[in-house]
Amino acid sequence: MKRVLLTGAAGGIATWLRKLLPPVYPELVLTDIREPKDLQAGERFIQADISKADEIERVCDGVEGIIHLGGRSGEAPWETILEANIVGCYNLFEAARKAGVKRVVFATSNHAVGFYPRTTTIGTEVLARPDSRYGVSKLFGEGLGAMYAYKHGIGVTALRIGNVGDRPLDVRRLSIWIKPEDLVQLIRIGLERPGLVYEVMYGISDNQRSWYDNSRAETLGYKPQWRSEDYAADVISAEPSEGKHPAAEYYQGGTFCAEEYTADFPSMKMKS
Ligand SMILES: NC(=O)c1ccc[n+]([C@@H]2O[C@H](COP(=O)([O-])OP(=O)(O)OC[C@H]3O[C@@H](n4cnc5c(N)ncnc54)[C@H](O)[C@@H]3O)[C@@H](O)[C@H]2O)c1
């Protein structure tokens, strides 16, 4: 696969991927609603708003694979989520179908299942428990992915990404961290593994404190090279000890669970 489109190219994850992917995909095409600040001379960038179908269709022309990162990357008012992550994601898959794209890797999120307690380990087949409008929009994207895979034959991978970074930033992220190099491995499985129809995998490194059963990713060839535990002592000693909402501490989704929370936490904890 040569011509691969990277949406959300001006964003945080893409800034890492723009360094790591060109040796693998020599004809990488970048798109975003805004131009990346540090765009290099050799990079090919096409500006497009994914909430506008005609704009994203133009960008998908001639593309073999798509890494779809573009959209709202956290909680927001419904109108924002609707445009960027619901309408935008639909437009992206429709444009992919019309252009004959073979593979799509979609960046979904741990927040699609954020309302599982930290005491549980979950696989990819658990019931959805989104912790935000953002998490709901990611499930919508996972659903679209399955539909376009089985109905239109596009090979789709939904990566439930934990948190991407050069190192885990806090105690919660010791469980969900992924190093960009490991993310590239998962993306390559999604774009290149023969016979792939529709897969959901957790985007995490080799984390001893993981809350996820990522055995499906391992079956498909994923061998994460980075371990959050190597940073654990530093991270734990730097963690503030007070001031967190109990729901943020109890559930895997952290502060996303606590935002706008109106349930009675002690009774919810008893029930779930
Ligand atoms: N950063 C993480 O650790 C993490 C974790 C889980 C999931 N994800 C998902 O991965 C993707 C990338 O994350 P990120 O941290 O790089 O996010 P980011 O916010 O840094 O980048 C998202 C990019 O999408 C672009 N965008 C927003 N609306 C758009 C539109 N209408 N048309 C075109 N482009 C638009 C933005 O301009 C931005 O550059 C997101 O979909 C996010 O939900 C990220």
The ligand as an ORCA input file, in Angstrom:
! r2SCAN-3c Opt
* xyz 0 1
  N      -4.573     11.693     21.683
  C      -4.967     10.529     22.184
  O      -4.297      9.967     23.061
  C      -6.247      9.880     21.706
  C      -6.845      8.870     22.470
  C      -7.984      8.237     21.988
  C      -8.496      8.587     20.754
  N      -7.897      9.594     20.028
  C      -8.467      9.966     18.732
  O      -7.426     10.049     17.775
  C      -7.670     11.123     16.875
  C      -6.497     12.095     16.876
  O      -6.278     12.548     18.200
  P      -5.356     13.822     18.478
  O      -4.997     13.765     19.912
  O      -4.319     13.934     17.459
  O      -6.439     14.976     18.313
  P      -6.229     16.497     17.897
  O      -7.383     17.248     18.437
  O      -4.848     16.944     18.239
  O      -6.330     16.414     16.311
  C      -7.567     16.287     15.642
  C      -7.449     17.017     14.332
  O      -8.706     16.930     13.666
  C      -8.914     18.149     12.987
  N     -10.333     18.384     12.736
  C     -11.291     18.708     13.645
  N     -12.453     18.927     13.034
  C     -12.228     18.735     11.716
  C     -13.043     18.827     10.571
  N     -14.346     19.184     10.644
  N     -12.492     18.595      9.359
  C     -11.190     18.234      9.260
  N     -10.354     18.136     10.305
  C     -10.876     18.386     11.533
  C      -8.343     19.218     13.918
  O      -8.014     20.404     13.201
  C      -7.134     18.513     14.508
  O      -5.934     18.857     13.847
  C      -8.974     11.760     17.307
  O     -10.023     11.219     16.539
  C      -9.126     11.323     18.751
  O     -10.475     11.250     19.134
  C      -6.809     10.254     20.486
*
